């Protein structure tokens, strides 16, 4: 049983920052690639950032230059530093991990999600 647990969401004003964390447990292996997704109400879950064990991270255009994804492999933890937050960043943020590729949805393990609310 592999589990992912997100934390760090909350309510912030536009322009402020949050750091999300995702801890993987229940397995001795490290995911080859991990990513952050966000889901707006009534919409699909979209990948916004990902990081393989090696190589450069991926960022969706909507968050590029504002968000930073990082991994602590020893702690099996994924982070998302969210800067210059905007109202449109309001969503539920999910952590996902795959032993192969995030392009193969059948291989993804998911966290429970954490709510980010950006507003005045």
Steps between C-alpha positions, in 0.01 A plus 500: 500500500653826379351820632556867424400774739487868406515785745563873505189636335305785646358846451730778381472839339609564141875545471580285800670161506429146611706184504327171445650171612426144395637209698508150352481208739430130510766399250875479488519620141521857375271612220682556173294811435275706724278790420257756629153525354222742564130465452251781472139433598327303227820468296751229429819453695787668316874457538672825592848384596697177503846377581666173410781368711735636234458777252337839491158566649190567297275799561173592345499847349251620758748449785836536328720754674284499813501141627798279574482123531763311695559157649672369808574142401622392843175612657281388208352847499388724218466876542333778310609852583221726384591867467310804376173318545203615298129462548498258208734270693209413727450126464552164664858392452589134467829317516554214259780252454589238243768237481511552123325802347224740592378465142374153595215579735463139608836519675429811708453492875312797641485695818177622654544860391546825686295815451661826397281809519635832376287801567495845658 
